[in-house]
Amino acid sequence: MADALGALRTSCTRLRNRPDWRDACAAAASTGADRLRQFFEEHFLPWRVSAADGNTEGLITGYYEPLLRGSRIRQGAYRVPLYAPPDDLLIVDLAAINPDLRNLRLRGRIEGRRVVPYFSRAEIERGAAPLSGKELAWVDDAVEAFFLQIQGSGRVQLDNGDTLRLGYAEQNGHPYVSIGRALIERGELQASEASMQGIQAWARANPARLPELLAQNPSYVFFRELPKASSDPALGPPGAMGTALTPQRSIAVDPRFIPLGVPVFLATSMPGKSEPLRRLVFAQDTGGAIRGAVRADFFWGFGAEAGNQAGSMRQQGRMWVLWPKGSQPPSP
């Protein structure tokens, strides 16, 4: 458990001022890695996570920080844009109206006197959205750009030798739809082939059909440029908490059911295998496809090997939230 100490302290930067967490986070600041197990046993109780129907098993997937090739300007092979949010994207935070809706934000745009849904992926690709001048970079692969949106963050190796780091900024408000599921339903891929790598292979073999396939997912992600990598290059990009993700210790969750920042004991298996993966992780991120109580996305880290693991991870798993003794987790 020793390498979980950094992730714990990262979470405590956001939790330490909450009454339930004040004592535990104060103790975490002086806890050594060799005493971490004792620390959790003294300060926390595990609460099993279950769905409304009582089911305690759910889907565990993986994500990572990819590396793409690109340029600051459109030239040569670099033809696929990565955009910052458009100026006409309207964000409605319903928590200001009703605290019970604290995890619900709506996106749209103004049309006359009406608020209407924002443009879908297909409409954006056709040029309907006012995105001229919002290009952060141009990359050479439409499939990799699509998966960058799914991952939510990544790095772009620029043609001048610099590295651009991009993070999630906003989303167009449309629901995420799996293109892998679309390929399975059409009979073009078997379920066992619908990994990130399998979808990429299909795209390479069917370039003329790729735009129509990508349009099946109406969700579209906009990015922001992040500062240069921290002094610890192993750390990931900022998650939904605004703090750096820790490879193999951070997960994305549905915050309607699991509060951000909390420790979670995850019991699942390695990608595509029966080998157990049982680990203390921290709920430090969210994702458009992460919906439900027993549902998590495991952050593997940066680079090709992390991508291999993340792309083939689709396991069943169970989760326990670790909550400070003397109180209990909030009800959804």
Phi, psi and omega in degrees: 000355191302322184281004174273351185298318180297319179294323176299312181293328175298313178298322182292340175297337178257339185257342193295340180267000177274136186308317183295335190253352189302311183292317182296318181289327176296319179291327180297329182296333182247006180278133176274160181301329182286347181248014188293319179298314178299320179302313182292322179294327181282326191252347189229156168238143177275137176240118182292136179267130178219155177282172181299331180273005179091354181293131182254004177247145180206183185275131175241117177247183181226155173218170186203178178253105184278167174242123178247166175253136183197189182212155176286340181235157179282115182198154176050233181281351185272093188236354185255116185278149168244122192254150163279165182299141177287156184290337183267006178283119183261131179248123178248112179265107186284351178297332179291338179266319183214113181303335179293346180256030188296337181259012183246118176235136180254145175243146179190198177209163181268129174231102188068243178251011183248148169265120183240162179302149177287166182299143177282173177305313182300318180292321178296316180295333177279355178094015183289329183273146180281080186249002178298129183090354180263006181289122175274326180195165174239132182243172189257009186213115182293326180291316179295325176296321178296314180290334173299320177296322179292318179292326177093346179198163179177184180237148178238118175280109185281158183293345178268005178097345179283161175244126178259129179253127183242143177230162179301133175245309181201176182218155187280358175093354179275150182290149176287134176234130183286122176284336174298317177298321179298318179293324177294315182296331178278352182080016182268343173221146169281158180304323180290344181262352189274040173277174176303317181294322179294320178293320177299320178296318177300317182297320179297325182277344184226058185299326182290335181265357185297313181303319180294322178294313181299327181293345177296336176261103183287347180291142181218132184252138175252151188243168170227151179280130180264158174299164176306153182307147181293178179296341175253096184294347179286337181290148181273188179286170175295136174270195183296338177283346184088007179244156184295137176283146178255120181306132177063015174228349179253144174228155170262139183224174171269111186291351173293337185243326181235116182297143179295141177100338190284150173288144180224132171268122184252128177239104180218207179223162181295153184307123176068015184225171175263356180299127185296143170234099183238118192205146170281122181230178184226134182281089188242009183208168175228174178198150183299332181265001184264097184228127178119164185287305182266076185205130181210154174240120188268123182275115184272339180119208186248143169103182188295316182294319175299322178295322177299318180290313183296319185292337181251011182268114175208076190247164170269148181202169176236157185220145172231125173280132174264120186236142182305138178300149179094353177215178180222155181299149178293147177284146178300000000 
